Structures are given as structure tokens and as C-alpha cells.
Amino acid sequence: MDGHSRSDARPERYRLFIAIALPEAVRHAIEKAQNGLRAALPAKSIRWARSDQFHLTMRFLGGVEAQRVDRLNEAVRRACAGAGVLQLRAARIGVFPGPRRPRVVWTGVDDRDGRLAKLQRSIEAVTSAFTDEPPQDTFTGHVTLARCRDISRADASTLATLVQAMENRSFGDWTADGVDIIRSQPTPQGSRYTTLATIDLN
């Protein structure tokens, strides 16, 4: 009797992504800037991220079969082995793809020695078998603050002016010593995040 004849039920899938957490002080500093933007822009055209969900995404995986999560953990552990802790800095506000047609408002995250981008490429490589999501052409470390929808030209112009004023703003430095595998579950109040595993970078 083969595996297909037992049940036609599709295996449970988890919506997963891999990310680095932000310390509370950095999250709070970013939230203050976000509040400044929020006060100047209409709620109907922008969906703001909650500060408890601020994180640095290393790889979005989408639906992964629940029974493969342990193997995913091991793959990410291999990618992180010997990576060492990262000295990160959150600074400036920007928009993707650009100020004329903003889709995402973000805060930049980077390190001085380029090891963040190297770790992201390693994680992307070892997780390719677990996702249908295409690899990123270029990795830009960032924290998503908002997603824009049907934003008017006037509001886009206001946003661009505010973003330009925050171009040199810094939100703090920290030492990142782990990478989280996070499950995202939709709820009426927005997505709920659950950390399934934390992989040590030491």
C-alpha cells in the first residue's frame, strides 16, 4: 500500500519567514519615526506595521509543509554555523520602489563589514529546496514600516518630503546573535507571528 492511498488530505503548511529580531530600544526609536509619518498621512492609503512585528527579514519562504520544519531548522543551522554575531545598525527611512510610486516604507539595517549580506546569501541558498519564492536580485537589509495602497499623488509627495527629512536619522546599534524561523498566521487583527526556532550565530 503506497502513501497516496491512505489519505487525499493535503499536508498542513506553515507560512514561514526567516528574520533577525530587533531589540526593544531600536524598535521604540523606529516607532517614534513611524508615528511622525503616520500623523501626516491618511490612514486609508497606508497600512502601518505594528512595532512588535518589526524585524529584519532574511528570507521569505511562504508555505512550507509542517513535517519539513525540522529539516528546515537544520538547513538554516548549517548556513549560520560559524557566521559569528553581527554588529547591526538601523538608520534612515526609505521607500520601495521609489518616491513617485511608493509601495513599501522601510528603515534600513546594515553592518559595517558586509557579513549580513553574506549570511543572507547562505540562508537563501540552503532554503531554496523549501520554497517556490524566487531569490532576491539584490538584498537590501530593511524593516518594513508600512505598505501603501492607492496612495494619491499629493500624499506620495508628502511622504517623499518626510522621508527625505529622515534620510540621516539613526535608530541605534545592536549585536545580533541569532536568526529566528517565524510562522505567520492571519487573524482578523492582522498577522500573528510565532517563533518556531532560534538559530544561534555564535
Secondary structure by P-SEA (a helix, b strand, c coil): ccccccccccccccbbbbbbbbcaaaaaaaaaaaaaaaaacccccbbbbbcccccccccccccccccaaaaaaaaaaaaaccccccbbbbbbbbbccccccccccbbbbbcccaaaaaaaaaaaaaaccccccccccbbbbbbbccccccccaaaaaaaaaaaaaacccccbbbbbccccbbbbbbccccbbbbbcbbbbcc
